[in-house]
Each structure stands twice: as structure tokens, then as C-alpha cells.
Amino acid sequence: MSFNVSTSFRLDRGRIARMLRLPGGIVDRNLRRRVERVQRAAERLAPGGMGQTISSSIRYETNGPVGTITVRHPAALFVTGGTRPHIIRPRRTGGVLRFTVNGRVVYARLVHHPGTKPNDFLLRALREAL
């Protein structure tokens, strides 16, 4: 006694591509989850109030969806990239800088700033979330 079983199927590549690339498709849903996870991590790791300026978006290109995390804080580049040593001068000509050190008010014509180390919280958020 022998049995023969055969089957056939037709693969609709266009339909599969649409399922993968279109909004609401498998890839889109997975990308949205991951982008939201990275955004939450970046908001948590960002210094000061910078986390409140972080947003995310998904755009659709010919190769499929692309997720983007954006920081709209004016100091974001200085925080993520750091700064070199530099001199801080008053904005007004003839003015002085006024700041507090150990509870005492100090005046100076210029300050030698040692620079800041980079704090690449976006890269850390990406590594942590993925």
C-alpha cells in the first residue's frame, strides 16, 4: 500500500512586499515598537530637561519604513559631541560675567572653560533598547 501526496502553491511576491512595507504591516509594527522603546530610553538617559524635547517618527521610503529619533534641544550637539576647552566672555562689550561659586557671587571678565566630555545618551539608548 502506498500513498502519494502532492501540493502546490503560488507565491505572490507583490502581496508579500506590500505586507512588509505598508503602514500597519509586520515590519512597520515591529519598527514602531523598537523606535518607541529607544525613545523612552533616550528620554530617561538625557540630562536635565533635554528628555522632554525628544520625539520619534516613521517615514516610508521605497525600501520600506525608516524610524527616526529627534532631539530638538539647542544644546543637544554639545552634549552628545562634547566641547573643547574654550574661553567664555561676556556678551556685552565692557561687561563682566557674574556667577555663584560655593555660595559666593563671583565676577570675572573671562573664564577658561575646560570643555565637556561627550554624553552620547542617544547611542546608549539605542544599545539598551535593542
Contacts in CASP RR format, 6 or more apart in sequence:
PFRMAT RR
TARGET T0000
AUTHOR 0000-0000-0000
METHOD contacts of the structure
MODEL  1
MSFNVSTSFRLDRGRIARMLRLPGGIVDRNLRRRVERVQRAAERLAPGGM
GQTISSSIRYETNGPVGTITVRHPAALFVTGGTRPHIIRPRRTGGVLRFT
VNGRVVYARLVHHPGTKPNDFLLRALREAL
19 25 0 8 1.000
19 26 0 8 1.000
20 26 0 8 1.000
20 27 0 8 1.000
20 64 0 8 1.000
21 27 0 8 1.000
21 28 0 8 1.000
21 60 0 8 1.000
21 64 0 8 1.000
21 65 0 8 1.000
22 28 0 8 1.000
23 58 0 8 1.000
23 60 0 8 1.000
23 65 0 8 1.000
27 64 0 8 1.000
27 65 0 8 1.000
28 58 0 8 1.000
28 65 0 8 1.000
31 58 0 8 1.000
31 65 0 8 1.000
31 67 0 8 1.000
32 58 0 8 1.000
34 129 0 8 1.000
34 130 0 8 1.000
35 56 0 8 1.000
35 58 0 8 1.000
35 67 0 8 1.000
35 68 0 8 1.000
35 69 0 8 1.000
36 56 0 8 1.000
37 129 0 8 1.000
37 130 0 8 1.000
38 56 0 8 1.000
38 69 0 8 1.000
38 125 0 8 1.000
38 126 0 8 1.000
38 129 0 8 1.000
38 130 0 8 1.000
39 54 0 8 1.000
39 55 0 8 1.000
39 56 0 8 1.000
39 69 0 8 1.000
39 125 0 8 1.000
40 129 0 8 1.000
41 124 0 8 1.000
41 125 0 8 1.000
41 126 0 8 1.000
41 128 0 8 1.000
41 129 0 8 1.000
42 51 0 8 1.000
42 54 0 8 1.000
42 69 0 8 1.000
42 71 0 8 1.000
42 121 0 8 1.000
42 122 0 8 1.000
42 125 0 8 1.000
43 51 0 8 1.000
43 52 0 8 1.000
43 54 0 8 1.000
44 125 0 8 1.000
45 121 0 8 1.000
45 124 0 8 1.000
45 125 0 8 1.000
45 128 0 8 1.000
46 54 0 8 1.000
46 71 0 8 1.000
46 121 0 8 1.000
47 79 0 8 1.000
47 119 0 8 1.000
47 121 0 8 1.000
49 73 0 8 1.000
50 71 0 8 1.000
50 73 0 8 1.000
50 75 0 8 1.000
50 76 0 8 1.000
50 79 0 8 1.000
51 71 0 8 1.000
51 73 0 8 1.000
53 71 0 8 1.000
53 72 0 8 1.000
53 73 0 8 1.000
53 76 0 8 1.000
54 69 0 8 1.000
54 70 0 8 1.000
54 71 0 8 1.000
54 72 0 8 1.000
55 69 0 8 1.000
55 70 0 8 1.000
55 72 0 8 1.000
56 67 0 8 1.000
56 68 0 8 1.000
56 69 0 8 1.000
56 70 0 8 1.000
57 67 0 8 1.000
57 68 0 8 1.000
57 70 0 8 1.000
58 65 0 8 1.000
58 66 0 8 1.000
58 67 0 8 1.000
58 68 0 8 1.000
59 65 0 8 1.000
59 66 0 8 1.000
59 67 0 8 1.000
59 68 0 8 1.000
60 66 0 8 1.000
69 122 0 8 1.000
69 125 0 8 1.000
71 80 0 8 1.000
71 122 0 8 1.000
73 79 0 8 1.000
78 116 0 8 1.000
79 116 0 8 1.000
79 118 0 8 1.000
79 119 0 8 1.000
79 121 0 8 1.000
80 118 0 8 1.000
80 119 0 8 1.000
80 120 0 8 1.000
80 121 0 8 1.000
80 122 0 8 1.000
81 118 0 8 1.000
81 119 0 8 1.000
81 120 0 8 1.000
82 115 0 8 1.000
82 116 0 8 1.000
82 117 0 8 1.000
82 118 0 8 1.000
82 119 0 8 1.000
83 113 0 8 1.000
83 115 0 8 1.000
83 116 0 8 1.000
84 115 0 8 1.000
85 112 0 8 1.000
85 113 0 8 1.000
85 114 0 8 1.000
85 115 0 8 1.000
86 113 0 8 1.000
86 115 0 8 1.000
87 110 0 8 1.000
87 111 0 8 1.000
87 112 0 8 1.000
87 113 0 8 1.000
88 97 0 8 1.000
88 110 0 8 1.000
88 111 0 8 1.000
88 113 0 8 1.000
89 97 0 8 1.000
89 109 0 8 1.000
89 110 0 8 1.000
90 96 0 8 1.000
90 97 0 8 1.000
90 109 0 8 1.000
90 110 0 8 1.000
95 109 0 8 1.000
96 107 0 8 1.000
96 108 0 8 1.000
96 109 0 8 1.000
97 107 0 8 1.000
97 108 0 8 1.000
97 109 0 8 1.000
97 110 0 8 1.000
97 111 0 8 1.000
98 105 0 8 1.000
98 106 0 8 1.000
98 107 0 8 1.000
99 105 0 8 1.000
99 106 0 8 1.000
99 108 0 8 1.000
100 106 0 8 1.000
END
